[in-house]
Amino acid sequence: MKNYILSVYFGYHDSSITFADDKEIILHLEAERYFRKKHIHLNKEQMFELINYSLHYLNIDIKQVKEVLVAKWNNQFNSNETINGKNFNLIETGHHNNHIGTIFPIHKSDCLIVCADGGSEDGTTKFYYKDNNNNISLIADYDSEVITGKFYGTITQMVIDPNVGRAHDTYPGKTMGLAGLGKYSVNYNNLLEKNGKEINKLHNDGVENLNKIFGLSNDYSKPWRDEKRCDLAFTAQLYWQNNFIEKILKHSNISKNIALVGGCALNVSLISALDDLKIFKKIITTPIASDCGQSLGAIMYRYPNTICKYPFLGRHFGDDIKKIPNRLIQDLVDKKIIAWYQGKSEIGPRALGHRSFLGLPSTIKLKDKLSIDIKKREPYRPISPITTEENLSKFFKINHPSPFMTFSPKINQVLKKIAPAIVHYDDTSRIQTISKSDNPVLHELLVEIGKITGVPILMNSSLNIAGEPIVDSIEDAFRNFHNSEADVLYINGKRYVK
C-alpha cells in the first residue's frame, strides 16, 4: 500500500494543498481553483473541505497519509490535529524555506537565492545561498530596504486601487503593465527616495497622504489615461528594479547562478533587466514563485529528491489529447478566439498552454477582442505570446527558453508589423516558449500556423475573465465559454460552439 504526504498552506491569500506519494508530487491544488474565488485564504472548515475533496479525487484513504506538513504563516490547525478521523502530529514549515523549495525540482547545483515578497514570519526580502547539496544559508537581510512586495504593493495602491488587499495581492501586475505607458520623472524619483520608508509599509487605511505628496488625484477610474499615474508606475518600477539589481550585484560573486522566488519574482521586468546584464550564467524561475506554491515547496524542501514535473500538476479531467483537432487551425486562421482546455491544469498564476485563450497575434483588433471584449480587462494590459523554442531568437531578444512566462524581453522590430497584438507599449513581450517534449500538441500547432501565416506565434492568455481564477474543471470551462465572447471551445480536442 502506498504512503502519501499532505502539505497545507493557509496564509492570508492563495491557500493551497499538495499531495506526494513515495516518489513524486501527484497533485497541487490552489484553493482558488476549487472555491472559484481569486486569491482566497481558507479557514479551517474550508481547508477540511479541500482536503476531503482531494482525497476523494485521488482515491486515497486518510490511513495512507503518513505525514502532514503545515506552513506556519496564518496556520489554522492545532499542532495535534484530527483529519478525517486520523490524528496527526503536524510538522510546521517556514515561509521562505517553502519558497526556496520550489527551486529544487529545476535546479540542483549551487545558486544565490533572492527571496522577496510582502511579508511573513520570515520577514520580506532576504538573500540566501544554496550549495550543491541543497544546504541553505542566510547571507543578507534586506527587510528594511525598498526591495520588497510591500513597497510595490503600496505603489499599486497609489496608481491602481487604494484598497490594500487588492493592491498587494491581485493588482501588482497591473502596475507593471501600466509602467509601459509612462516615462521617467526626476521629481518622482526624488520623492521615492525621500519617502521610501513610508512607502515600504502596509497602509491598511489607504494612501491619501502619499497621493497628496506625489500630486495624484483620488480618481482611479482610468489610470492608463492619467499621465501622472503612468509616469509614477514607470519611475517606481525602475527605482525598485534598480535597487534590487544594486543589492544583487553586491553578492554576484557567490555563484554563477541566481534563483528568484517569492511574489516579487513575478515581476518579469526585474527578471529581464537582470537577464540583460549577463552577469549570471543561469537565472532560475519557477511557475509557482508566489504564495500559491507554498504547500508544494514545503514538500520539496523537506524531501528534495521528490520528482516534481512542472508545470502540469493540477487536476485532470477527461482524456489526453494526442493530436491537433481537425478544425483548430482553420478556426485560428479565420481569426476566431479559441478557449483551449487540455489535460492537467498548469499550476501558478499564468496560463501555460493547458487552460488558455488562443488567437492569431496579427492585429490590434484581435488583441482588443481578447483582452477587452472577452476577458473584460483594461485596454492597456499586455497579451502574452507563445512560440516554439526553435523560433525564439528569430523574434525576441533572448537566448534561452522561457517555459513559465517569467521573462519579458525586447522584441525584434519585425513583430510590430507581423504580430502587433503581443507587443507591449515599451517594445517588450512576456514570452512563453513551447518545446515538443513538454507540449507536443501546441508545439505542432505553432509549427503548422507558422507554415500558413509565416508567423509561428499565438496570443496566449489565461482562460478566465477579469476577477475570476483560471478555469480548472470542465464545468468551469463551459461556464466561462458561455459567459464570455470566445468563438470556439476545445476540450481535450473536442470542439464546441454556442
Buried (B, 14 or more C-beta within 10 A) or exposed (E): EEEBBBBBBBBBBBBBBBBBBEEEBBBBBBBBBBBBBBBBBBEEEBBBBBBEBBBEBBEBEBEBBEBBBBBBBBBBBEEEBEBEEEEBEBBEBBBBBBBBBBBBBBBEBBBBBBBBBBBBEBBBBBBBBBEEEBEBEEBBEBBEBBBBBBBBBBBBBBBBBBBBBBBBBBBBBBBBBBBBBBEEBEEBBEBBEEBBEEBBEEBEEBBEEBBEBBEBEEEBEEBBEBEBBBBBBBBBBBBBBBBBBEBBEEBBEBBBBBBBBBBBBBBBBBBBBBBEEEBBEEBBBBBBBBBBBBBBBBBBBBBBEBEBEBBBBBBBBBEEBEEBBEBBBEBBBEBBBBBBBBBBBBBBBBBBBBBBBBBBBBBEEBBBBBBBEBBBBBEBBBBBBBBBBBBBEEBBBBEBBBBBBBBBBBBBEEBEEEBBBBBBBBBBBBBBBBBBEBBBBBBBBBBBBBEEBEBBBBBBBBBBBEEBBBBBBBEBBBBBBEEBBBBBBBBBBEBBEE
